[in-house]
Amino acid sequence: MSWLDAVARLRRERVPGVLVTVVEARGHAPREAGAKMVVSADATWGTVGGGNLEETAVVQARAMLAEPTRPETLTVSLSDKARTDHGRQCCGGEVTLLLEPLPVVPAVAVFGVGHVGLELARVLARHDLDLHLVDSRRDQLADERLACLADAVGTVHVHHAPVPELVLGSVPAGTHVLVMTHDHAEDFAICDAALRCAHLGPVGLIGSAAKWSRFRSGLLVEGHPADAVDRITCPIGDPSLPGKEPAVVALSVAAALLRQVAPVRP
């Protein structure tokens, strides 16, 4: 598997990794500038030259996985006089490597792709995250309606689900859930199911304080403990952004959400 395919695989499987690139090779070196390798906790793909050079890079990359950090550079001397931990390489050159973390990106699931949901999707799709769009109405997910997401930076997953709460079981661990369907009964069913899923991240529900009062009472009747019910945030959004137009509400919700989300670390 090429390093590029490895990066795509780690992203798809939501596994953290590190991309190692030869940025400078001086003197005799086993690989030229631009050579790349991908490192995960238990595998590697590609090569930056083998031997002490590569083993040093792998050890450093896995240390970065254990304690997430910013990109780092690493310079390794390929001399029989250099002190090494993983054997000698006597090429006589020196190699500088760039180690770049490949974190697991945040995941967000938006239940309800109506006027606000679509505007919210347009904002969130411009960020590096996995965006799940769920709706029980097939027409809300039509290709022509979602064409505005064609240039998304993030990865958009579309779920048409007549029983939308069933999608909760297939979204990744730590997913931020936003509930904003066209139907309060559907909203309630999703909230109820979300509280029964231990793998989810924060859950937000669009609506007023009065709506939340009714929902909270109903969820308690369903047997959910009060501390679990209070994991749901309602109303959602940034109260400093006034206005009821769909684009304004979506911007408010996105602003509050983006303050919470961060790449998932091992």
N, C-alpha and C positions, 0 to 999 in steps of 0.2 A: 504494500500500500504506500502511495506517495505521501509526502508530508502534507500536501494540500488536502488529500482525501482524509488523512488522519485528523486534521483540524475540523473538517466537516463532520466526521464521525463523532468526535468528542462533543461537538456542539449539539448534534442530533440526539446523542445519548445522555447529554447533560452531565458530562464527566469533566472535571477540571484538568488542565494540562499546562505545559510550558512550551513555547516555540523558541528553539535555539537557532540562532543564525550566525554564521561566520561573517563578521562585518569588516575584518581586516586580517590579512595574512602577510606576514613579513618574512623574507627569507624562504627557506624550504619548509613547506607545510603540506599535510596530506590532502587538504581540500582548499578550494579557492573561495574568495569572498562571495557570499550569496548562498553557499551550501547551508541546508537547513535540516533540522531534526525536531521531532515532536516527542515530548516526554509526558507520560502520565504516571500515576502512582505505581503501576505494575507493568508497563509496556513502553516501548520506544518505536518510532518509525523514522526512517531516513538515517543519515549519518553525517557527522561533521568531521570525521577523520579517524575514529577508532582510538584504541589505546588509552593512555593516561588522559589525553585531551578530552575524549568523549566521556570517559568514566567520571572525570571531574565535573563535566557539564551536567551529567545525569544526576550526580549526587547533589549539586547545587540546585538544580531544577526541582528535585524532590524536597529539598529543604524549603524552597519557596512555596511548594504546595502545602507543606505542613504549617508554615507561618506565612500567610499571604502577604505579598509586598508589591512594590512597584517594579517596573523593568529594571534589570541590572546588567552591567557589563562585567565580563570576566576575561582576564588576560592570562594565557597559559604559555609558558616557555617550553619549547621542545628541544631541550638540551640535556645531555647526560650529566651535566653539572647542576641542573635545577632540582630543587627539593620537590618530590612528588609523593602522593599517597597511593597511587595506583600503577606503579611501574614506570619505566623510563621510555621516552621517545627521543631518539637522537637525530631527528631531522635537521636540527640546527636553526629552526625558525621560531616565530612567535605568532600566536593566534589570539585575536580578540573576538569574543563571543558576545552577542546580545541575547539575553534571556527575557522573554516577554510572557507574562502570565496569560493564560487563556481561561478566564473564569467562567463558571456557569452563569449565564445571564438570568435576570429575573424573569418570572412568568406571571402573567396577569390574565385572568379569565373574566370577560365582560358578558354577563347574562342579560340579553336584551339589546338588540341592535336597531332600536328605533331612532328617533331624531337625535336624542342626546347620545345614545350608544354609538351611533355612526360618527358623530362629531368627536367623541372621545377616542374612538378607534383611529381617526385621522391624526390626532395628536400623539397617541401612544405609539403608533406605527413608525413615527419618526425617531424612535429611540431603540437602542440595541436591547431588545427583550423578546421573549416568546409571548405572543398575543393570541389568546384563544377567544374567538367570537362565537357565542352560542345563542341560538334563537329557535323557538318552536315554530316560527312562521318562515316557510321556505322563501317567500318573496323578499323578506328582509335581507336575505343572504344571496340574492341573485348576483350573478357576475357583473352585470352592468351597474348595479347599485354599489358594489364594492370596488369598482374600477378605480376609485380615488385612492385606493391603497396599493396600487400596482407598483409604485416606486418606494414601497416601505423599506426602511432600514432594518427593522426587526423582522422576525419570522411570524407570519400570520397563519393561524390554523382556524378553519371555518367548520363549525359543527351545527348541522341542522338536526335538532333533537325534539321530537314531539313531547318527550318527557325530559326537559332540559336538566333536571337535577341529577340524572344518571351520568351526565358528562363529568361531574365532580370526581367520580372514581377514576377517570383516565387522565386528569391533568397532573402535572408533576408535583412532587413534594414541595411545600413552601409557596405554592401559587397564591397570589393575592386575588381575592374574589370580589367582584363588584356586581351587585344585583340591581338591575334597573329594567325589568321587563314591562310589558304593556298591561300586565294582569297582577293585581295584588295577591290573588290566590297562588299564582305561579311564583311570585316573589317569596311568599311565605314557605312554600314547599322547598324552594332552593335553600332558604335560610335554615330550615329544619334539617335538611339533608347535610348541609355544610357543617352543622354542629355535631353531626354523627361521623364526620370524616376527620381522623386524627392527623392526616398528612397536610392539611391546608395551612396557608398563612393567614393574614388578617382578612376579615370579611367586612365589606361595606355595603350598606343598603341605601338607595336613594329614597328620599321622602322627607316628610315633616316630622317634627317632634310628636305630633298627634298620631301619625302612622306608626312610629316606633313604639309608642305607648301600647297600642293595640297589639302589635307584633310581639312585643316583649311579654305581655300577659299570655298570649297564645302559646308562645314557646315554653313558658313555664308550665302551662297546662299540659303540654306534650311531654313533660318530665325532664326537661333540660335544667341542670343546676343554674342558679342565678349568675354565678361567676362565669359559666360557659356562655350564657346568653349575652352577657355584657362584653364578650369578645367582639360582638358585632357592633360596628360603628354606624350610627344613623342619627341625624343627617350626615352626609358626606360632603367633602369639598372644603374649599378655603373660604371662610366667611368674609374675608376682606375683599373678595371679588363679587360685587353685587350684580344682580340681573338674572332674569329668568329665560332669556333666549337660549336655545339648545347649545349654541357655540359657547356662550358664556358659562353655562352650567358645566359643560364638558371641560372647559379650561380650568374651572375651579376644582373639579374632581381630579383632573390630571395633575394640577399643581400640588394638591395634598398627597396624592399617591406617589409622585416622583420624589417627594421628600422621604418616603419610607423605603422605597425599593433600593436594593444594592445588590451587586453580584453575589451569588451564593458561593460560599467558601466551604471547603471540606472540613 
